[in-house]
Amino acid sequence: MDTVTDPVIKDGRMVSFDWTAVAAGTRHKGTAVATESEEGVRMVLALDSSEITAEITVTLTPADAGTAMTVTLTARSRGMLAGMFWGPVSDALHRGLVTQVDRFGTKQF
């Protein structure tokens, strides 16, 4: 995701937002909805756009030096155009997710 806009907050928690991302040279716009959330433990986001549906799961577990973060992405193409170019799109999603997780994991809060 390149940008996150229009977050919806309920009871102090973000429950949805709009996003954009570039994959295989094309900018995609979509929405994300938190489908599961346990503070400090796990969050699941359902992502939806005209060409892709996906689910991102983030799980935090105690580790010797702090906290281990596991991020998984399950994505499916939607529509004929995305299906035709799914290989490059899938590769771009993977590279982008790894980069973002690495950046996020090194931030101090």
Secondary structure by P-SEA (a helix, b strand, c coil): cccccccccccccccccccccccccbbbbbcccccccccccbbbbbbbcccccbbbbbbbbbccccbbbbbbbbbbbccaaaaaaaaaaaaaaaaaaaaaaaaaaaccc
